[in-house]
Protein backbone atom coordinates (compact mmCIF):
# COMPACT_ATOMS: atom_id res chain seq x y z
CA UNK A 1 0.00 0.00 0.00
CA UNK A 2 1.11 3.53 -0.48
CA UNK A 3 0.02 7.06 0.25
CA UNK A 4 0.05 9.86 -2.26
CA UNK A 5 -1.96 12.89 -3.22
CA UNK A 6 -3.95 14.16 -6.17
CA UNK A 7 -3.73 17.56 -7.76
CA UNK A 8 -6.20 19.44 -5.59
CA UNK A 9 -7.27 21.51 -8.58
CA UNK A 10 -9.07 18.42 -9.86
CA UNK A 11 -11.07 17.85 -6.68
CA UNK A 12 -14.65 19.17 -6.81
CA UNK A 13 -14.65 22.86 -5.91
CA UNK A 14 -17.22 22.56 -3.12
CA UNK A 15 -14.60 20.83 -0.97
CA UNK A 16 -12.60 23.49 0.85
CA UNK A 17 -9.02 23.17 2.02
CA UNK A 18 -10.12 21.38 5.17
CA UNK A 19 -12.24 18.90 3.24
CA UNK A 20 -9.89 17.88 0.48
CA UNK A 21 -8.30 14.51 -0.07
CA UNK A 22 -7.27 12.83 3.15
CA UNK A 23 -4.25 10.65 3.66
CA UNK A 24 -4.67 6.97 2.90
CA UNK A 25 -5.38 4.65 5.78
CA UNK A 26 -2.12 4.05 7.67
CA UNK A 27 0.05 1.01 7.15
CA UNK A 28 0.82 -1.18 4.20
CA UNK A 29 -2.29 -3.35 4.66
CA UNK A 30 -0.04 -6.39 4.94
CA UNK A 31 1.09 -6.25 1.34
CA UNK A 32 4.57 -5.08 2.26
CA UNK A 33 7.51 -4.08 0.09
CA UNK A 34 7.84 -7.55 -1.38
CA UNK A 35 4.54 -7.16 -3.19
CA UNK A 36 6.33 -5.90 -6.27
CA UNK A 37 8.25 -9.14 -6.65
CA UNK A 38 7.42 -12.29 -8.55
CA UNK A 39 7.74 -10.95 -12.06
CA UNK A 40 4.28 -9.38 -12.25
CA UNK A 41 3.77 -6.66 -14.81
CA UNK A 42 2.85 -3.73 -12.56
CA UNK A 43 1.27 -0.58 -13.88
CA UNK A 44 1.37 2.93 -12.57
CA UNK A 45 -1.36 3.37 -9.96
CA UNK A 46 -2.73 6.25 -12.01
CA UNK A 47 -3.37 3.73 -14.81
CA UNK A 48 -5.01 1.18 -12.53
CA UNK A 49 -8.70 0.46 -12.23
CA UNK A 50 -10.59 2.65 -9.81
CA UNK A 51 -13.35 1.57 -7.43
CA UNK A 52 -15.57 4.37 -6.14
CA UNK A 53 -17.37 3.92 -2.81
CA UNK A 54 -20.45 6.11 -2.40
CA UNK A 55 -23.55 6.27 -0.23
CA UNK A 56 -25.17 8.35 2.47
CA UNK A 57 -23.46 9.11 5.78
CA UNK A 58 -23.18 6.18 8.17
CA UNK A 59 -24.17 3.71 5.47
CA UNK A 60 -21.06 1.61 6.17
CA UNK A 61 -18.67 2.53 3.33
CA UNK A 62 -15.55 3.01 5.45
CA UNK A 63 -16.40 -0.01 7.60
CA UNK A 64 -16.41 -2.21 4.51
CA UNK A 65 -13.00 -0.96 3.47
CA UNK A 66 -11.55 -1.26 6.97
CA UNK A 67 -12.78 -4.83 7.45
CA UNK A 68 -11.82 -6.16 4.01
CA UNK A 69 -8.50 -4.41 3.45
CA UNK A 70 -7.29 -3.45 6.93
CA UNK A 71 -8.29 -6.49 8.99
CA UNK A 72 -10.29 -4.39 11.44
CA UNK A 73 -12.70 -6.32 13.62
CA UNK A 74 -16.31 -5.61 12.61
CA UNK A 75 -17.09 -4.60 16.19
CA UNK A 76 -14.32 -1.98 16.13
CA UNK A 77 -15.97 -0.22 13.18
CA UNK A 78 -18.67 1.00 15.56
CA UNK A 79 -16.16 3.60 16.74
CA UNK A 80 -15.23 4.91 13.28
CA UNK A 81 -16.03 8.54 12.70
CA UNK A 82 -18.12 9.54 9.71
CA UNK A 83 -16.03 10.20 6.59
CA UNK A 84 -15.80 13.92 5.79
CA UNK A 85 -12.99 13.77 3.24
CA UNK A 86 -12.27 11.84 0.08
CA UNK A 87 -10.12 8.91 1.20
CA UNK A 88 -7.97 7.27 -1.44
CA UNK A 89 -6.24 3.91 -1.04
CA UNK A 90 -3.94 1.88 -3.27
CA UNK A 91 -4.31 -1.89 -3.33
CA UNK A 92 -1.33 -3.13 -5.30
CA UNK A 93 -0.41 -6.77 -5.01
CA UNK A 94 -0.52 -8.66 -8.30
CA UNK A 95 -1.92 -8.18 -11.78
CA UNK A 96 -5.23 -9.44 -10.42
CA UNK A 97 -5.32 -7.37 -7.24
CA UNK A 98 -4.26 -3.92 -8.38
CA UNK A 99 -6.65 -1.02 -8.09
CA UNK A 100 -7.48 2.21 -6.27
CA UNK A 101 -10.38 2.70 -3.88
CA UNK A 102 -11.86 6.17 -3.44
CA UNK A 103 -14.18 6.53 -0.45
CA UNK A 104 -16.46 9.56 -0.88
CA UNK A 105 -18.14 11.28 2.08
CA UNK A 106 -21.92 11.03 2.22
CA UNK A 107 -22.52 14.75 1.75
CA UNK A 108 -21.02 14.85 -1.75
CA UNK A 109 -23.63 15.95 -4.30
CA UNK A 110 -22.76 14.34 -7.63
CA UNK A 111 -25.55 16.28 -9.35
CA UNK A 112 -23.98 19.63 -8.48
CA UNK A 113 -22.57 21.41 -11.56
CA UNK A 114 -19.21 21.94 -9.82
CA UNK A 115 -18.73 18.19 -9.31
CA UNK A 116 -16.01 17.02 -11.73
CA UNK A 117 -17.70 13.87 -13.02
CA UNK A 118 -15.15 13.35 -15.80
CA UNK A 119 -12.28 13.19 -13.32
CA UNK A 120 -14.12 10.95 -10.85
CA UNK A 121 -15.95 8.53 -13.15
CA UNK A 122 -13.85 8.72 -16.30
CA UNK A 123 -11.37 6.02 -15.25
CA UNK A 124 -13.71 4.31 -12.82
CA UNK A 125 -14.06 0.56 -13.34
CA UNK A 126 -16.69 0.00 -10.65
CA UNK A 127 -19.04 2.16 -8.61
CA UNK A 128 -20.01 0.56 -5.31
CA UNK A 129 -23.04 2.30 -3.82
CA UNK A 130 -23.82 1.31 -0.22
CA UNK A 131 -27.39 1.43 1.09
CA UNK A 132 -28.13 1.04 4.81
CA UNK A 133 -30.88 -1.59 4.91
CA UNK A 134 -31.63 -0.80 8.56
CA UNK A 135 -32.64 2.77 7.72
CA UNK A 136 -35.21 4.38 5.44
CA UNK A 137 -33.56 3.86 2.06
CA UNK A 138 -35.70 6.17 -0.10
CA UNK A 139 -33.17 9.00 0.20
CA UNK A 140 -30.41 6.55 -0.72
CA UNK A 141 -32.35 5.43 -3.80
CA UNK A 142 -32.74 9.03 -4.93
CA UNK A 143 -29.02 9.64 -4.56
CA UNK A 144 -28.23 6.33 -6.24
CA UNK A 145 -30.29 7.31 -9.28
CA UNK A 146 -28.60 10.69 -9.66
CA UNK A 147 -25.19 9.03 -9.20
CA UNK A 148 -25.90 6.39 -11.85
CA UNK A 149 -27.13 9.02 -14.30
CA UNK A 150 -24.03 11.19 -13.83
CA UNK A 151 -21.62 8.25 -13.99
CA UNK A 152 -23.31 6.61 -16.99
CA UNK A 153 -23.20 9.84 -18.98
CA UNK A 154 -19.42 10.04 -18.50
CA UNK A 155 -18.61 6.32 -18.58
CA UNK A 156 -21.31 4.05 -20.11
CA UNK A 157 -19.24 0.92 -19.44
CA UNK A 158 -19.01 1.52 -15.68
CA UNK A 159 -20.12 -1.36 -13.46
CA UNK A 160 -22.58 -0.30 -10.73
CA UNK A 161 -22.68 -2.60 -7.70
CA UNK A 162 -25.35 -1.83 -5.11
CA UNK A 163 -24.56 -3.19 -1.66
CA UNK A 164 -27.75 -3.51 0.41
CA UNK A 165 -25.77 -3.36 3.61
CA UNK A 166 -26.21 -4.19 7.31
CA UNK A 167 -28.64 -7.00 6.56
CA UNK A 168 -27.38 -9.03 9.53
CA UNK A 169 -30.24 -7.58 11.59
CA UNK A 170 -32.94 -8.59 9.09
CA UNK A 171 -34.90 -11.80 8.70
CA UNK A 172 -34.55 -13.86 5.52
CA UNK A 173 -37.96 -12.67 4.31
CA UNK A 174 -37.02 -9.05 4.92
CA UNK A 175 -33.78 -9.50 2.98
CA UNK A 176 -35.66 -10.86 -0.03
CA UNK A 177 -38.30 -8.13 0.15
CA UNK A 178 -35.73 -5.32 0.48
CA UNK A 179 -33.61 -6.59 -2.39
CA UNK A 180 -36.65 -7.02 -4.63
CA UNK A 181 -38.03 -3.58 -3.75
CA UNK A 182 -34.73 -1.78 -4.27
CA UNK A 183 -33.99 -3.60 -7.52
CA UNK A 184 -37.45 -2.81 -8.89
CA UNK A 185 -37.25 0.83 -7.83
CA UNK A 186 -33.84 1.39 -9.45
CA UNK A 187 -34.77 -0.38 -12.69
CA UNK A 188 -38.06 1.54 -12.96
CA UNK A 189 -36.25 4.86 -12.55
CA UNK A 190 -33.74 3.94 -15.25
CA UNK A 191 -36.56 2.78 -17.55
CA UNK A 192 -38.18 6.20 -17.13
CA UNK A 193 -34.91 7.68 -18.42
CA UNK A 194 -34.97 5.16 -21.31
CA UNK A 195 -31.71 3.57 -20.14
CA UNK A 196 -31.52 -0.21 -20.22
CA UNK A 197 -27.85 -1.11 -20.63
CA UNK A 198 -26.37 -0.09 -17.27
CA UNK A 199 -24.27 -2.90 -15.76
CA UNK A 200 -26.17 -3.23 -12.48
CA UNK A 201 -25.74 -5.78 -9.68
CA UNK A 202 -27.43 -5.95 -6.27
CA UNK A 203 -25.94 -7.72 -3.26
CA UNK A 204 -27.06 -8.33 0.33
CA UNK A 205 -24.02 -7.66 2.49
CA UNK A 206 -22.81 -7.51 6.08
CA UNK A 207 -19.38 -7.09 7.66
CA UNK A 208 -20.35 -9.64 10.31
CA UNK A 209 -20.24 -12.60 7.92
CA UNK A 210 -18.50 -13.69 4.73
CA UNK A 211 -20.96 -11.95 2.42
CA UNK A 212 -18.88 -8.77 2.26
CA UNK A 213 -15.83 -10.72 1.06
CA UNK A 214 -17.83 -12.78 -1.41
CA UNK A 215 -19.55 -9.78 -2.98
CA UNK A 216 -16.52 -7.49 -3.03
CA UNK A 217 -14.71 -10.35 -4.76
CA UNK A 218 -17.28 -10.15 -7.56
CA UNK A 219 -16.60 -6.41 -7.88
CA UNK A 220 -12.86 -7.06 -8.26
CA UNK A 221 -13.42 -9.92 -10.71
CA UNK A 222 -15.30 -7.54 -13.02
CA UNK A 223 -12.14 -5.44 -13.26
CA UNK A 224 -10.26 -8.30 -14.95
CA UNK A 225 -12.83 -9.58 -17.52
CA UNK A 226 -10.18 -10.60 -20.05
CA UNK A 227 -8.44 -12.96 -17.61
CA UNK A 228 -11.52 -14.49 -15.95
CA UNK A 229 -12.46 -17.01 -18.70
CA UNK A 230 -8.88 -18.29 -18.81
CA UNK A 231 -8.62 -18.61 -15.04
CA UNK A 232 -11.98 -20.36 -14.85
CA UNK A 233 -10.99 -22.77 -17.62
CA UNK A 234 -7.69 -23.60 -15.91
CA UNK A 235 -9.47 -24.31 -12.63
CA UNK A 236 -12.01 -26.51 -14.46
CA UNK A 237 -9.12 -28.55 -15.88
CA UNK A 238 -7.53 -28.74 -12.42
CA UNK A 239 -10.62 -30.03 -10.59
CA UNK A 240 -11.27 -32.54 -13.36
CA UNK A 241 -7.75 -33.99 -13.39
CA UNK A 242 -7.29 -33.87 -9.61
CA UNK A 243 -10.82 -35.08 -8.78
CA UNK A 244 -11.69 -32.00 -6.73
CA UNK A 245 -15.17 -30.82 -5.83
CA UNK A 246 -14.45 -27.07 -5.84
CA UNK A 247 -11.43 -24.79 -6.23
CA UNK A 248 -10.84 -21.12 -5.43
CA UNK A 249 -7.91 -18.76 -5.95
CA UNK A 250 -7.74 -16.26 -3.07
CA UNK A 251 -5.72 -13.18 -2.30
CA UNK A 252 -4.40 -14.23 1.10
CA UNK A 253 -4.24 -10.71 2.56
CA UNK A 254 -7.73 -9.46 1.78
CA UNK A 255 -9.40 -12.90 1.45
CA UNK A 256 -10.90 -11.76 -1.84
CA UNK A 257 -11.67 -14.59 -4.26
CA UNK A 258 -9.90 -13.85 -7.54
CA UNK A 259 -11.31 -16.80 -9.46
CA UNK A 260 -13.15 -20.08 -9.11
CA UNK A 261 -14.19 -22.93 -11.39
CA UNK A 262 -17.47 -22.99 -13.29
CA UNK A 263 -19.39 -25.17 -10.82
CA UNK A 264 -21.93 -23.30 -8.64
CA UNK A 265 -20.62 -21.67 -5.48
CA UNK A 266 -22.42 -22.45 -2.25
CA UNK A 267 -22.00 -20.17 0.75
CA UNK A 268 -20.77 -22.89 3.10
CA UNK A 269 -17.93 -23.98 0.80
CA UNK A 270 -16.87 -20.38 0.31
CA UNK A 271 -16.84 -19.73 4.06
CA UNK A 272 -14.81 -22.87 4.79
CA UNK A 273 -12.19 -22.05 2.16
CA UNK A 274 -12.04 -18.41 3.23
CA UNK A 275 -11.66 -19.34 6.91
CA UNK A 276 -8.85 -21.74 6.05
CA UNK A 277 -6.70 -18.81 4.94
CA UNK A 278 -7.03 -17.28 8.42
CA UNK A 279 -6.12 -20.59 10.04
CA UNK A 280 -3.01 -21.06 7.90
CA UNK A 281 -1.81 -17.48 8.32
CA UNK A 282 -2.45 -17.42 12.08
CA UNK A 283 -0.67 -20.72 12.69
CA UNK A 284 2.19 -19.70 10.37
CA UNK A 285 2.63 -16.43 12.27
CA UNK A 286 3.14 -18.44 15.46
CA UNK A 287 5.32 -21.26 14.16
CA UNK A 288 6.49 -20.30 10.67
CA UNK A 289 8.07 -16.85 10.93
CA UNK A 290 11.78 -17.15 10.15
CA UNK A 291 12.60 -13.65 11.39
CA UNK A 292 10.81 -10.52 12.56
CA UNK A 293 11.44 -8.71 9.27
CA UNK A 294 8.98 -10.95 7.42
CA UNK A 295 5.82 -9.12 6.41
CA UNK A 296 3.62 -12.20 6.01
CA UNK A 297 4.10 -15.76 7.21
CA UNK A 298 3.33 -17.17 3.78
CA UNK A 299 5.80 -18.43 1.18
CA UNK A 300 6.45 -21.07 -1.49
CA UNK A 301 6.40 -23.82 1.15
CA UNK A 302 2.99 -22.89 2.52
CA UNK A 303 0.40 -25.65 2.31
CA UNK A 304 -2.16 -27.22 4.58
CA UNK A 305 -4.71 -30.01 4.68
CA UNK A 306 -7.69 -30.08 7.05
CA UNK A 307 -9.91 -33.17 7.21
CA UNK A 308 -13.56 -32.43 7.92
CA UNK A 309 -16.03 -34.73 9.63
CA UNK A 310 -18.15 -35.05 6.48
CA UNK A 311 -15.58 -36.98 4.46
CA UNK A 312 -14.16 -33.89 2.75
CA UNK A 313 -10.66 -32.42 2.86
CA UNK A 314 -9.77 -28.72 2.68
CA UNK A 315 -6.46 -28.27 0.90
CA UNK A 316 -4.47 -25.02 0.56
CA UNK A 317 -1.43 -24.54 -1.62
CA UNK A 318 0.66 -21.45 -2.34
CA UNK A 319 0.36 -20.13 -5.91
CA UNK A 320 2.60 -17.08 -5.64
CA UNK A 321 3.60 -14.52 -3.03
CA UNK A 322 0.03 -13.43 -2.23
CA UNK A 323 -2.25 -15.90 -4.01
CA UNK A 324 -3.40 -19.27 -2.70
CA UNK A 325 -5.30 -22.19 -4.19
CA UNK A 326 -7.91 -23.49 -1.75
CA UNK A 327 -9.91 -26.54 -2.76
CA UNK A 328 -12.41 -29.07 -1.49
CA UNK A 329 -11.57 -32.72 -2.18
CA UNK A 330 -13.29 -35.92 -1.13
CA UNK A 331 -11.06 -37.80 1.30
CA UNK A 332 -11.20 -40.89 -0.90
CA UNK A 333 -9.70 -38.86 -3.77
CA UNK A 334 -7.02 -37.22 -1.63
CA UNK A 335 -4.46 -39.96 -2.22
CA UNK A 336 -2.08 -38.10 -4.56
CA UNK A 337 -2.24 -34.54 -3.23
CA UNK A 338 1.48 -34.12 -3.97
CA UNK A 339 0.59 -33.95 -7.66
CA UNK A 340 -1.50 -30.81 -7.09
C-alpha positions as CSV (number, residue, x, y, z in Angstrom):
1,X,0.0,0.0,0.0
2,X,1.1,3.5,-0.5
3,X,0.0,7.1,0.3
4,X,0.0,9.9,-2.3
5,X,-2.0,12.9,-3.2
6,X,-4.0,14.2,-6.2
7,X,-3.7,17.6,-7.8
8,X,-6.2,19.4,-5.6
9,X,-7.3,21.5,-8.6
10,X,-9.1,18.4,-9.9
11,X,-11.1,17.9,-6.7
12,X,-14.6,19.2,-6.8
13,X,-14.7,22.9,-5.9
14,X,-17.2,22.6,-3.1
15,X,-14.6,20.8,-1.0
16,X,-12.6,23.5,0.8
17,X,-9.0,23.2,2.0
18,X,-10.1,21.4,5.2
19,X,-12.2,18.9,3.2
20,X,-9.9,17.9,0.5
21,X,-8.3,14.5,-0.1
22,X,-7.3,12.8,3.1
23,X,-4.2,10.6,3.7
24,X,-4.7,7.0,2.9
25,X,-5.4,4.7,5.8
26,X,-2.1,4.0,7.7
27,X,0.0,1.0,7.2
28,X,0.8,-1.2,4.2
29,X,-2.3,-3.4,4.7
30,X,0.0,-6.4,4.9
31,X,1.1,-6.3,1.3
32,X,4.6,-5.1,2.3
33,X,7.5,-4.1,0.1
34,X,7.8,-7.6,-1.4
35,X,4.5,-7.2,-3.2
36,X,6.3,-5.9,-6.3
37,X,8.3,-9.1,-6.6
38,X,7.4,-12.3,-8.5
39,X,7.7,-10.9,-12.1
40,X,4.3,-9.4,-12.2
41,X,3.8,-6.7,-14.8
42,X,2.8,-3.7,-12.6
43,X,1.3,-0.6,-13.9
44,X,1.4,2.9,-12.6
45,X,-1.4,3.4,-10.0
46,X,-2.7,6.2,-12.0
47,X,-3.4,3.7,-14.8
48,X,-5.0,1.2,-12.5
49,X,-8.7,0.5,-12.2
50,X,-10.6,2.6,-9.8
51,X,-13.4,1.6,-7.4
52,X,-15.6,4.4,-6.1
53,X,-17.4,3.9,-2.8
54,X,-20.5,6.1,-2.4
55,X,-23.6,6.3,-0.2
56,X,-25.2,8.3,2.5
57,X,-23.5,9.1,5.8
58,X,-23.2,6.2,8.2
59,X,-24.2,3.7,5.5
60,X,-21.1,1.6,6.2
61,X,-18.7,2.5,3.3
62,X,-15.6,3.0,5.5
63,X,-16.4,0.0,7.6
64,X,-16.4,-2.2,4.5
65,X,-13.0,-1.0,3.5
66,X,-11.5,-1.3,7.0
67,X,-12.8,-4.8,7.4
68,X,-11.8,-6.2,4.0
69,X,-8.5,-4.4,3.4
70,X,-7.3,-3.5,6.9
71,X,-8.3,-6.5,9.0
72,X,-10.3,-4.4,11.4
73,X,-12.7,-6.3,13.6
74,X,-16.3,-5.6,12.6
75,X,-17.1,-4.6,16.2
76,X,-14.3,-2.0,16.1
77,X,-16.0,-0.2,13.2
78,X,-18.7,1.0,15.6
79,X,-16.2,3.6,16.7
80,X,-15.2,4.9,13.3
81,X,-16.0,8.5,12.7
82,X,-18.1,9.5,9.7
83,X,-16.0,10.2,6.6
84,X,-15.8,13.9,5.8
85,X,-13.0,13.8,3.2
86,X,-12.3,11.8,0.1
87,X,-10.1,8.9,1.2
88,X,-8.0,7.3,-1.4
89,X,-6.2,3.9,-1.0
90,X,-3.9,1.9,-3.3
91,X,-4.3,-1.9,-3.3
92,X,-1.3,-3.1,-5.3
93,X,-0.4,-6.8,-5.0
94,X,-0.5,-8.7,-8.3
95,X,-1.9,-8.2,-11.8
96,X,-5.2,-9.4,-10.4
97,X,-5.3,-7.4,-7.2
98,X,-4.3,-3.9,-8.4
99,X,-6.7,-1.0,-8.1
100,X,-7.5,2.2,-6.3
101,X,-10.4,2.7,-3.9
102,X,-11.9,6.2,-3.4
103,X,-14.2,6.5,-0.4
104,X,-16.5,9.6,-0.9
105,X,-18.1,11.3,2.1
106,X,-21.9,11.0,2.2
107,X,-22.5,14.8,1.8
108,X,-21.0,14.8,-1.8
109,X,-23.6,15.9,-4.3
110,X,-22.8,14.3,-7.6
111,X,-25.6,16.3,-9.4
112,X,-24.0,19.6,-8.5
113,X,-22.6,21.4,-11.6
114,X,-19.2,21.9,-9.8
115,X,-18.7,18.2,-9.3
116,X,-16.0,17.0,-11.7
117,X,-17.7,13.9,-13.0
118,X,-15.1,13.4,-15.8
119,X,-12.3,13.2,-13.3
120,X,-14.1,11.0,-10.8
121,X,-16.0,8.5,-13.1
122,X,-13.8,8.7,-16.3
123,X,-11.4,6.0,-15.2
124,X,-13.7,4.3,-12.8
125,X,-14.1,0.6,-13.3
126,X,-16.7,0.0,-10.7
127,X,-19.0,2.2,-8.6
128,X,-20.0,0.6,-5.3
129,X,-23.0,2.3,-3.8
130,X,-23.8,1.3,-0.2
131,X,-27.4,1.4,1.1
132,X,-28.1,1.0,4.8
133,X,-30.9,-1.6,4.9
134,X,-31.6,-0.8,8.6
135,X,-32.6,2.8,7.7
136,X,-35.2,4.4,5.4
137,X,-33.6,3.9,2.1
138,X,-35.7,6.2,-0.1
139,X,-33.2,9.0,0.2
140,X,-30.4,6.6,-0.7
141,X,-32.3,5.4,-3.8
142,X,-32.7,9.0,-4.9
143,X,-29.0,9.6,-4.6
144,X,-28.2,6.3,-6.2
145,X,-30.3,7.3,-9.3
146,X,-28.6,10.7,-9.7
147,X,-25.2,9.0,-9.2
148,X,-25.9,6.4,-11.8
149,X,-27.1,9.0,-14.3
150,X,-24.0,11.2,-13.8
151,X,-21.6,8.3,-14.0
152,X,-23.3,6.6,-17.0
153,X,-23.2,9.8,-19.0
154,X,-19.4,10.0,-18.5
155,X,-18.6,6.3,-18.6
156,X,-21.3,4.1,-20.1
157,X,-19.2,0.9,-19.4
158,X,-19.0,1.5,-15.7
159,X,-20.1,-1.4,-13.5
160,X,-22.6,-0.3,-10.7
161,X,-22.7,-2.6,-7.7
162,X,-25.3,-1.8,-5.1
163,X,-24.6,-3.2,-1.7
164,X,-27.7,-3.5,0.4
165,X,-25.8,-3.4,3.6
166,X,-26.2,-4.2,7.3
167,X,-28.6,-7.0,6.6
168,X,-27.4,-9.0,9.5
169,X,-30.2,-7.6,11.6
170,X,-32.9,-8.6,9.1
171,X,-34.9,-11.8,8.7
172,X,-34.6,-13.9,5.5
173,X,-38.0,-12.7,4.3
174,X,-37.0,-9.0,4.9
175,X,-33.8,-9.5,3.0
176,X,-35.7,-10.9,0.0
177,X,-38.3,-8.1,0.2
178,X,-35.7,-5.3,0.5
179,X,-33.6,-6.6,-2.4
180,X,-36.7,-7.0,-4.6
181,X,-38.0,-3.6,-3.8
182,X,-34.7,-1.8,-4.3
183,X,-34.0,-3.6,-7.5
184,X,-37.4,-2.8,-8.9
185,X,-37.2,0.8,-7.8
186,X,-33.8,1.4,-9.5
187,X,-34.8,-0.4,-12.7
188,X,-38.1,1.5,-13.0
189,X,-36.2,4.9,-12.6
190,X,-33.7,3.9,-15.2
191,X,-36.6,2.8,-17.5
192,X,-38.2,6.2,-17.1
193,X,-34.9,7.7,-18.4
194,X,-35.0,5.2,-21.3
195,X,-31.7,3.6,-20.1
196,X,-31.5,-0.2,-20.2
197,X,-27.8,-1.1,-20.6
198,X,-26.4,-0.1,-17.3
199,X,-24.3,-2.9,-15.8
200,X,-26.2,-3.2,-12.5
201,X,-25.7,-5.8,-9.7
202,X,-27.4,-6.0,-6.3
203,X,-25.9,-7.7,-3.3
204,X,-27.1,-8.3,0.3
205,X,-24.0,-7.7,2.5
206,X,-22.8,-7.5,6.1
207,X,-19.4,-7.1,7.7
208,X,-20.3,-9.6,10.3
209,X,-20.2,-12.6,7.9
210,X,-18.5,-13.7,4.7
211,X,-21.0,-11.9,2.4
212,X,-18.9,-8.8,2.3
213,X,-15.8,-10.7,1.1
214,X,-17.8,-12.8,-1.4
215,X,-19.6,-9.8,-3.0
216,X,-16.5,-7.5,-3.0
217,X,-14.7,-10.4,-4.8
218,X,-17.3,-10.1,-7.6
219,X,-16.6,-6.4,-7.9
220,X,-12.9,-7.1,-8.3
221,X,-13.4,-9.9,-10.7
222,X,-15.3,-7.5,-13.0
223,X,-12.1,-5.4,-13.3
224,X,-10.3,-8.3,-15.0
225,X,-12.8,-9.6,-17.5
226,X,-10.2,-10.6,-20.0
227,X,-8.4,-13.0,-17.6
228,X,-11.5,-14.5,-16.0
229,X,-12.5,-17.0,-18.7
230,X,-8.9,-18.3,-18.8
231,X,-8.6,-18.6,-15.0
232,X,-12.0,-20.4,-14.8
233,X,-11.0,-22.8,-17.6
234,X,-7.7,-23.6,-15.9
235,X,-9.5,-24.3,-12.6
236,X,-12.0,-26.5,-14.5
237,X,-9.1,-28.5,-15.9
238,X,-7.5,-28.7,-12.4
239,X,-10.6,-30.0,-10.6
240,X,-11.3,-32.5,-13.4
241,X,-7.7,-34.0,-13.4
242,X,-7.3,-33.9,-9.6
243,X,-10.8,-35.1,-8.8
244,X,-11.7,-32.0,-6.7
245,X,-15.2,-30.8,-5.8
246,X,-14.4,-27.1,-5.8
247,X,-11.4,-24.8,-6.2
248,X,-10.8,-21.1,-5.4
249,X,-7.9,-18.8,-5.9
250,X,-7.7,-16.3,-3.1
251,X,-5.7,-13.2,-2.3
252,X,-4.4,-14.2,1.1
253,X,-4.2,-10.7,2.6
254,X,-7.7,-9.5,1.8
255,X,-9.4,-12.9,1.4
256,X,-10.9,-11.8,-1.8
257,X,-11.7,-14.6,-4.3
258,X,-9.9,-13.8,-7.5
259,X,-11.3,-16.8,-9.5
260,X,-13.2,-20.1,-9.1
261,X,-14.2,-22.9,-11.4
262,X,-17.5,-23.0,-13.3
263,X,-19.4,-25.2,-10.8
264,X,-21.9,-23.3,-8.6
265,X,-20.6,-21.7,-5.5
266,X,-22.4,-22.5,-2.2
267,X,-22.0,-20.2,0.7
268,X,-20.8,-22.9,3.1
269,X,-17.9,-24.0,0.8
270,X,-16.9,-20.4,0.3
271,X,-16.8,-19.7,4.1
272,X,-14.8,-22.9,4.8
273,X,-12.2,-22.1,2.2
274,X,-12.0,-18.4,3.2
275,X,-11.7,-19.3,6.9
276,X,-8.8,-21.7,6.0
277,X,-6.7,-18.8,4.9
278,X,-7.0,-17.3,8.4
279,X,-6.1,-20.6,10.0
280,X,-3.0,-21.1,7.9
281,X,-1.8,-17.5,8.3
282,X,-2.4,-17.4,12.1
283,X,-0.7,-20.7,12.7
284,X,2.2,-19.7,10.4
285,X,2.6,-16.4,12.3
286,X,3.1,-18.4,15.5
287,X,5.3,-21.3,14.2
288,X,6.5,-20.3,10.7
289,X,8.1,-16.9,10.9
290,X,11.8,-17.2,10.2
291,X,12.6,-13.6,11.4
292,X,10.8,-10.5,12.6
293,X,11.4,-8.7,9.3
294,X,9.0,-10.9,7.4
295,X,5.8,-9.1,6.4
296,X,3.6,-12.2,6.0
297,X,4.1,-15.8,7.2
298,X,3.3,-17.2,3.8
299,X,5.8,-18.4,1.2
300,X,6.4,-21.1,-1.5
301,X,6.4,-23.8,1.1
302,X,3.0,-22.9,2.5
303,X,0.4,-25.7,2.3
304,X,-2.2,-27.2,4.6
305,X,-4.7,-30.0,4.7
306,X,-7.7,-30.1,7.1
307,X,-9.9,-33.2,7.2
308,X,-13.6,-32.4,7.9
309,X,-16.0,-34.7,9.6
310,X,-18.1,-35.1,6.5
311,X,-15.6,-37.0,4.5
312,X,-14.2,-33.9,2.8
313,X,-10.7,-32.4,2.9
314,X,-9.8,-28.7,2.7
315,X,-6.5,-28.3,0.9
316,X,-4.5,-25.0,0.6
317,X,-1.4,-24.5,-1.6
318,X,0.7,-21.4,-2.3
319,X,0.4,-20.1,-5.9
320,X,2.6,-17.1,-5.6
321,X,3.6,-14.5,-3.0
322,X,0.0,-13.4,-2.2
323,X,-2.2,-15.9,-4.0
324,X,-3.4,-19.3,-2.7
325,X,-5.3,-22.2,-4.2
326,X,-7.9,-23.5,-1.8
327,X,-9.9,-26.5,-2.8
328,X,-12.4,-29.1,-1.5
329,X,-11.6,-32.7,-2.2
330,X,-13.3,-35.9,-1.1
331,X,-11.1,-37.8,1.3
332,X,-11.2,-40.9,-0.9
333,X,-9.7,-38.9,-3.8
334,X,-7.0,-37.2,-1.6
335,X,-4.5,-40.0,-2.2
336,X,-2.1,-38.1,-4.6
337,X,-2.2,-34.5,-3.2
338,X,1.5,-34.1,-4.0
339,X,0.6,-34.0,-7.7
340,X,-1.5,-30.8,-7.1
